[in-house]
Structures are given as C-alpha cells and as structure tokens.
Amino acid sequence: VQLQGCGGGLVQAGDSRRLSCAASGRPFSRYGWFRQAPGKEREFVASNSWRGGNAYYTDSVKGRFTIFRDNAKNTLHLQMNSLKPEDKAVYFCAAADGGAYTRNDYYILSSTYDYWGQGTQVTVSS
C-alpha cells in the first residue's frame, strides 16, 4: 500500500490550492488529511469515509476546505480555499482499514490511520 501526496507549494493568503494523494489500488475504510506546523504536533484537518458522505473537518478549516476522492483515479484530494498564514504546515494524507473504537470522534486521531503519505509543504504568505 502506498500513498503519494503532492500539490503543496507557496501561495498567498486568500489563494486556493488542491492537495492530491495517489492511493495504490485497493479500497480503504476511510481517509483523511492531517497537518503539522513547525514546533507543533500533527493535527487533524479532515476525514471522509471511502465511499464519501461522512466528511468531518476541524473547526478552523470548515467552510474553506473540502475533502473528496476521485474514484476513477483513486486519488484523494484536499481542496483548500481562502488560505490563511496559519494554514502553513506540512500536510499528510492518510488512510485507514476498518476498526472498532470507543470514541465517537476516532477519526481525528492519527493513531487510527494505518497508512501515510510522505507529506507536502504548504506555505501561505501574508
């Protein structure tokens, strides 16, 4: 299993950017995006079920980011609009096989994901 992320770069505040992550050829239970800013822990950004329709977002990106999957190309995406300087981070795609969890918000925990992309840097200038 491989996840190959790309799409990062330098953008200006207010710009849009789409991150992509090619997933090698089998379905998962769900997928997500996390980010890690310098000196901070990796944090949850968004997740969705593999079939779609169960998207969750961290509060700071709601209304600006959209997580979705291109079924035909088996590519995971994070569409980021209205980018802010505080969105600067290394972004990681992740995928999970099925599992049973006691927390309702298990999808925000990086430990519940089994596979990770290598990370792509997003820098937002003000």
N, C-alpha and C positions, 0 to 999 in steps of 0.2 A: 504494500500500500504506500502510495506516495501522494503528498500534497505539495504542489509547487506554486507558491504565491508570487505575484508580481503586481505592478501598477503604481507603486509608490513614486515619490518624487517631491520636488519643491513646487509649492503653489502659493498663491497669495490668499490672504483672508477674503472670504466670500466666494472663492472659486469652488469648483466641483472636481471630484476625482473618483474614478472607479477602480477599486482593487479587484483582482481576479486571482483565482486559485484553481489550478487544474487538478482534479482528483482522479487517480487511477481507478480503473474501470469496475468498481463494484459499488452497490448502494450502501449507505450507512443509515443509522437511525436518525441522526441529526448532525448539524454542522454549525459552526459559529466563528466569530471573529473576536479576538482579544487584542489588546494593545499594551505596550509598556513604554512609558515615558522615562527619560533619564532620571535615575535615582529613585524610581517608584516601582512598586510591584506590578506585575501583569494584572490587567483588569479586564473584565467582561465588557464587550461592546454590544454584540448582537448574536442571536442564535435563531435557528429555524429547524423545523422537522425536515427530514429529507424530501418528503412529499410536498412540503410547503403548507402554509396556512396556520402555522403556530410560531409566528415571529415574536421575539422579545428584544427589547432594547434597554440599554442603560439610560437613565433619565437624561443625561447630558447630551445624548445624540437623538433623542426622539424627535420626529418631525424633520430631521435633517439627513439621517442615514437610512438606507434601505438594504436589507439583506435578501438575496434571492439566488436562485440556481438556474443555470442554463441547462435544461435537461438533455438537449441534443448533444451538447459538447461536454457534459459532465463537468462543468466549471462553476465554481462558487464565486459569488460577487458580493462586494460591499460598495454600494453607491453612496458617496459622501458629498453632500451639498452644503453650501453655506459654511465652509470650513473656517475654523477659528484657530488662533495660535495655540490654544490649549489642546487642540486635537493632535498636535505634533507628538509622534510616537513611532515606535516600530509596531507594525500591525501583523498579527499572526492569524492564519486560518487554521481551523481545527475541525476534526470530525470524530464522531462517537459511534460505537456499536451500541447495541441495546444494553440496558442495565436497570436495576431497581434501586431507588433512592428514597430516603425518608424525607428529605427536604423537597418541598414543592418547587423551589427555585433552584433545583440542582443544576440547571443549565448554565448558571452563572459561575459555576466552579470549574476551574481549569482541570482539576483532578478527574472530572467525569468525561474528559475527552481522551481518546485513545491515540489519535494521530495528529501531527502538527506539521504545518508548513514552516519554512525557514525564516519567515519574517521579511517584511518590506518596509522601508523607512518612508514616512510621510512627514514633511516639514512644511509648516504653514508660516509664512512671513506676514507681519502686520503692516 
